[in-house]
Amino acid sequence: MAVIVKYVVERNGEEKMTFTSKAEADAYDKMLDMADELFTLLGKSELLEDEEKQEELAMYLAQNKEEVLYALGAKRRPTPAKPKAEKKPSAKETTVESDDQAA
C-alpha cells in the first residue's frame, strides 16, 4: 500500500485545490490571499458594480502578478539573453569548402 501526502488549500471551509507539493500549495494560497485583497480594492473603486466581475478581475490580476508588477514599474523585466555570435569558419575550413565547391 502506498502512502500519498496531499496538501489541501481550503478557504472558508471550502476545498479549493489539492497539491502534492507543499510549495505549490503555499504559492496557490498566497495567490488567493492576493486575489482577496485585490477584490477589496476593486470594490472600493466603484468602477465595477458586478461583484462577479470584480472577483474575476481580482483573480486574473493575482494569477498574472508578475505582469502586473512589470506594468506598475515595481519590477523590471529580465533582459533577454543575447544569442551567441556564430563562429566564423577558420581559414582552413574556408579552404576545404572552396576545394569541395571547385570539384
C-alpha positions, 0 to 999 in steps of 0.5 A, a space after each residue: 500500500 502506498 502512502 500519498 501526502 496531499 496538501 489541501 488549500 481550503 478557504 472558508 471551509 471550502 476545498 479549493 485545490 489539492 497539491 502534492 507539493 507543499 510549495 505549490 500549495 503555499 504559492 496557490 494560497 498566497 495567490 488567493 490571499 492576493 486575489 482577496 485583497 485585490 477584490 477589496 480594492 476593486 470594490 472600493 473603486 466603484 468602477 465595477 458594480 458586478 461583484 462577479 466581475 470584480 472577483 474575476 478581475 481580482 483573480 486574473 490580476 493575482 494569477 498574472 502578478 508578475 505582469 502586473 508588477 512589470 506594468 506598475 514599474 515595481 519590477 523590471 523585466 529580465 533582459 533577454 539573453 543575447 544569442 551567441 555570435 556564430 563562429 566564423 569558419 577558420 581559414 582552413 575550413 574556408 579552404 576545404 569548402 572552396 576545394 569541395 565547391 571547385 570539384 
